[in-house]
Amino acid sequence: MARSTRRQAFEADLPTLSEEDGIRYLHFNSEWIQGAMRIARPSELVLAYTQQMMAWLLFVTAGARDRIGILGLGAGSLLRFTLRHTRAPVESVERNPAVTALCRAFFRLPGSARSVIDHADARDWVAEPGRAGRYRVLMVDLYDSRAEGPVCGDPAFYRDCCRVLDEPGVMSVNLFGRHESFEENLRGIRAAFGGRVLCLPEIDEGNTVVLAFKGDALDLSRQDLLDRAAQLESRTGLPARRWARSLLIGGRSRAAAEDRGRFDRF
């Protein structure tokens, strides 16, 4: 979710949309953007933080036998991109059926056999015992219309997120680096994942994407990371080399403050 530059009137309790310069935006009862789609290229990731949410591709692959979970549908941006650039089946979780309906009508939600959307509370979804170890990747983008920090961000929630991941597995989470909830969320993520956590650079809108690792997904050499970044950027157009350089140079900020030796492997 990112801040809109325009204030509008929004209907209470219903998702709404707007368009500007060839981009369609999803809102929800506020001035905040919940998602975006470039109409001419719907699978492109328009918002910088949604691009960063895909940084897990630097560390693990997702093949046809893997599963990817997306918590929070938004405008379907992560789902469209993931279906295009991986062969994995994708399970999305969205609490509000009206958001899904709007996505189907206006945001070209893919009708793929690899895509399933569950209308459920994300907290309950990850807590289901049968989901343990089922997912290679989990992308978490859970905000309500007030944008007062993630709606799911307590330590128990992040422990369940770790539990549903297979090994090696990666979780990417959208947080607000300038919000009072950031440090609390980061502590919960670090505790759940044994400190195996990286933060990507905060973008102008204030979003900070955090990557958390289960198993040996983080165990890469410096050269392996750079090589993977070059390949990923060539294949998808994502600014992966910039991400890799920032992790190598600035990886000690925030996430590594308590463990300054963690990135010596790079």
C-alpha positions as CSV (number, residue, x, y, z in Angstrom):
1,M,0.0,0.0,0.0
2,A,1.3,3.5,-0.9
3,R,0.2,7.0,-0.3
4,S,-2.0,8.7,-3.0
5,T,-1.0,12.1,-4.2
6,R,-4.7,13.0,-4.6
7,R,-7.5,13.3,-2.0
8,Q,-10.9,12.0,-3.1
9,A,-14.2,11.0,-1.6
10,F,-14.5,7.3,-0.9
11,E,-17.5,5.3,-0.1
12,A,-17.4,3.6,3.3
13,D,-16.8,-0.1,3.5
14,L,-16.4,-0.6,-0.3
15,P,-13.3,-0.7,-2.5
16,T,-13.2,2.0,-5.2
17,L,-11.0,2.7,-8.1
18,S,-9.5,5.7,-10.0
19,E,-7.4,6.1,-13.1
20,E,-4.6,8.5,-14.1
21,D,-2.0,8.5,-16.8
22,G,-2.9,4.9,-17.9
23,I,-2.7,3.5,-14.4
24,R,-5.8,2.1,-12.6
25,Y,-5.7,2.4,-8.8
26,L,-7.5,0.5,-6.1
27,H,-8.6,2.4,-2.9
28,F,-10.5,1.4,0.2
29,N,-12.4,4.1,2.1
30,S,-9.3,6.4,2.3
31,E,-6.7,8.4,0.4
32,W,-4.4,5.4,0.4
33,I,-3.6,3.3,-2.6
34,Q,-4.2,-0.4,-2.1
35,G,-2.9,-1.4,-5.5
36,A,-2.3,-0.4,-9.0
37,M,-2.2,-1.8,-12.6
38,R,-0.8,-0.3,-15.8
39,I,-3.8,-0.8,-18.1
40,A,-1.6,-1.5,-21.2
41,R,0.7,-3.9,-19.3
42,P,-1.3,-5.5,-16.5
43,S,1.3,-7.9,-15.3
44,E,3.9,-5.1,-14.7
45,L,4.5,-4.1,-11.1
46,V,3.7,-0.4,-10.9
47,L,4.4,0.4,-7.3
48,A,8.0,0.1,-6.1
49,Y,7.1,-1.8,-2.9
50,T,5.3,-4.5,-4.9
51,Q,8.5,-4.9,-7.0
52,Q,10.5,-5.4,-3.8
53,M,8.0,-7.9,-2.5
54,M,9.3,-10.2,-5.3
55,A,12.9,-10.0,-4.0
56,W,12.5,-13.5,-2.7
57,L,13.3,-14.6,-6.2
58,L,16.9,-13.8,-5.4
59,F,17.0,-16.6,-2.9
60,V,14.7,-19.4,-3.9
61,T,13.0,-20.8,-7.1
62,A,9.4,-21.7,-7.3
63,G,8.7,-24.6,-9.6
64,A,5.6,-26.5,-10.5
65,R,5.7,-28.6,-7.4
66,D,6.1,-25.6,-5.0
67,R,3.3,-23.5,-3.6
68,I,3.2,-19.7,-3.1
69,G,0.9,-17.9,-0.7
70,I,-0.2,-14.3,-1.0
71,L,-1.8,-12.7,2.1
72,G,-3.8,-9.7,0.9
73,L,-5.0,-9.5,-2.7
74,G,-5.0,-5.8,-3.2
75,A,-5.3,-5.1,-6.9
76,G,-3.9,-8.5,-7.8
77,S,-0.5,-7.2,-8.8
78,L,1.6,-9.8,-7.0
79,L,-0.7,-12.6,-8.2
80,R,-0.5,-11.5,-11.9
81,F,3.3,-11.1,-11.8
82,T,3.8,-14.4,-10.0
83,L,1.7,-16.4,-12.4
84,R,3.6,-14.9,-15.3
85,H,7.1,-15.4,-14.0
86,T,6.9,-18.7,-12.1
87,R,5.3,-22.1,-12.7
88,A,4.1,-22.5,-9.1
89,P,0.5,-22.7,-8.0
90,V,-0.6,-19.6,-6.1
91,E,-3.0,-19.4,-3.1
92,S,-4.2,-15.9,-2.3
93,V,-6.0,-15.0,0.9
94,E,-8.4,-12.0,0.9
95,R,-10.8,-11.2,3.7
96,N,-13.1,-9.0,1.7
97,P,-15.0,-10.7,-1.3
98,A,-15.8,-7.2,-2.6
99,V,-12.1,-6.7,-3.3
100,T,-11.9,-9.9,-5.3
101,A,-15.0,-9.0,-7.2
102,L,-13.6,-5.5,-8.1
103,C,-10.3,-7.2,-9.2
104,R,-12.1,-9.6,-11.4
105,A,-14.1,-6.8,-13.0
106,F,-11.4,-4.1,-13.4
107,F,-8.0,-5.5,-12.6
108,R,-7.8,-8.4,-15.0
109,L,-7.5,-11.0,-12.3
110,P,-6.2,-14.1,-14.0
111,G,-8.5,-17.1,-14.4
112,S,-5.7,-19.6,-14.1
113,A,-5.9,-23.2,-13.0
114,R,-2.8,-22.4,-10.9
115,S,-4.6,-19.7,-8.9
116,V,-6.9,-20.1,-5.9
117,I,-8.4,-17.3,-3.8
118,D,-9.5,-18.1,-0.3
119,H,-11.9,-15.6,1.4
120,A,-10.6,-15.9,4.9
121,D,-8.9,-14.1,7.7
122,A,-5.1,-14.4,7.1
123,R,-4.4,-15.0,10.8
124,D,-6.8,-18.0,10.8
125,W,-5.5,-19.2,7.4
126,V,-1.8,-19.5,8.5
127,A,-2.9,-21.0,11.8
128,E,-4.5,-24.0,10.2
129,P,-2.6,-27.2,11.2
130,G,-2.7,-28.7,7.7
131,R,-0.8,-25.9,6.1
132,A,2.5,-26.6,8.0
133,G,5.5,-26.8,5.6
134,R,3.4,-26.4,2.4
135,Y,4.7,-23.2,0.9
136,R,8.0,-22.2,-0.6
137,V,7.1,-18.5,-0.4
138,L,4.7,-16.3,1.5
139,M,4.1,-12.7,0.6
140,V,2.3,-10.7,3.3
141,D,0.7,-7.3,2.5
142,L,-2.1,-6.9,5.1
143,Y,-3.4,-3.3,5.6
144,D,-6.9,-1.9,6.2
145,S,-8.2,1.4,5.0
146,R,-6.7,3.3,7.9
147,A,-3.2,2.2,7.2
148,E,-2.3,2.1,10.9
149,G,0.3,-0.6,10.5
150,P,-0.3,-4.2,9.4
151,V,-3.6,-5.7,10.6
152,C,-1.7,-8.9,11.4
153,G,1.6,-8.3,13.1
154,D,1.9,-10.0,16.4
155,P,4.6,-12.6,17.2
156,A,2.1,-15.5,17.1
157,F,1.1,-14.6,13.5
158,Y,4.7,-14.5,12.4
159,R,5.4,-17.8,14.1
160,D,2.5,-19.3,12.1
161,C,3.9,-17.8,8.9
162,C,7.2,-19.5,9.5
163,R,5.5,-22.7,10.3
164,V,3.7,-22.9,6.9
165,L,6.9,-22.4,5.0
166,D,8.8,-25.4,3.6
167,E,12.7,-25.4,3.7
168,P,14.2,-23.5,2.1
169,G,11.5,-20.9,2.3
170,V,11.2,-17.1,2.2
171,M,8.6,-14.7,3.5
172,S,8.4,-11.1,2.2
173,V,6.4,-8.6,4.3
174,N,5.4,-5.0,3.5
175,L,5.9,-2.8,6.6
176,F,5.9,1.0,7.1
177,G,9.4,1.9,8.1
178,R,8.3,5.3,9.6
179,H,5.3,3.9,11.5
180,E,5.5,3.1,15.2
181,S,4.6,-0.5,14.5
182,F,7.8,-1.2,12.5
183,E,10.1,-2.1,15.3
184,E,7.6,-4.3,17.0
185,N,6.8,-6.2,13.8
186,L,10.5,-6.5,13.1
187,R,11.2,-8.0,16.5
188,G,8.4,-10.5,16.0
189,I,9.7,-11.5,12.6
190,R,13.3,-11.9,13.9
191,A,12.1,-14.0,16.8
192,A,10.0,-16.3,14.5
193,F,12.8,-16.8,12.0
194,G,15.7,-17.0,14.3
195,G,17.1,-13.7,13.2
196,R,17.5,-14.6,9.6
197,V,16.0,-11.4,8.3
198,L,17.0,-8.7,5.8
199,C,15.5,-5.3,5.1
200,L,15.4,-3.8,1.6
201,P,15.8,0.0,1.4
202,E,12.8,2.1,2.4
203,I,11.1,3.6,-0.6
204,D,9.9,7.3,-0.8
205,E,6.4,6.4,0.3
206,G,7.7,4.9,3.5
207,N,7.3,1.2,2.7
208,T,10.0,-1.2,3.9
209,V,9.9,-4.7,2.6
210,V,11.4,-7.3,5.0
211,L,12.6,-10.7,3.9
212,A,12.7,-13.6,6.4
213,F,14.3,-16.9,5.7
214,K,13.6,-20.5,6.8
215,G,16.3,-23.2,6.3
216,D,19.3,-22.4,4.2
217,A,17.7,-19.9,1.7
218,L,20.0,-17.1,3.0
219,D,23.2,-19.1,2.6
220,L,24.5,-17.6,-0.6
221,S,28.0,-16.3,-1.5
222,R,28.4,-12.7,-2.5
223,Q,29.0,-13.8,-6.1
224,D,26.0,-16.1,-6.2
225,L,23.8,-13.3,-5.1
226,L,25.1,-10.9,-7.7
227,D,24.8,-13.6,-10.4
228,R,21.2,-14.4,-9.4
229,A,20.4,-10.7,-9.4
230,A,21.7,-10.2,-13.0
231,Q,19.7,-13.2,-14.2
232,L,16.5,-12.1,-12.5
233,E,16.8,-8.6,-13.8
234,S,17.3,-9.8,-17.4
235,R,14.4,-12.2,-17.1
236,T,11.8,-10.0,-15.4
237,G,12.9,-6.4,-15.6
238,L,12.9,-6.0,-11.8
239,P,15.8,-3.8,-10.4
240,A,17.4,-6.9,-8.8
241,R,21.0,-5.8,-9.2
242,R,20.2,-2.7,-7.2
243,W,18.6,-4.8,-4.5
244,A,21.6,-7.1,-4.3
245,R,24.0,-4.2,-4.0
246,S,22.0,-2.5,-1.3
247,L,21.8,-5.8,0.7
248,L,25.6,-6.3,0.3
249,I,26.4,-2.7,1.2
250,G,23.7,-1.7,3.6
251,G,22.4,-5.0,4.9
252,R,23.6,-4.2,8.4
253,S,21.0,-1.5,8.9
254,R,18.0,-2.2,11.1
255,A,17.6,-5.9,10.5
256,A,21.2,-6.7,11.3
257,A,21.7,-4.3,14.2
258,E,21.8,-7.2,16.7
259,D,23.9,-9.5,14.5
260,R,26.6,-7.7,12.7
261,G,28.4,-10.8,11.5
262,R,25.4,-12.3,9.7
263,F,26.3,-10.9,6.3
264,D,30.0,-11.8,6.3
265,R,29.1,-14.7,4.0
266,F,28.5,-12.1,1.2
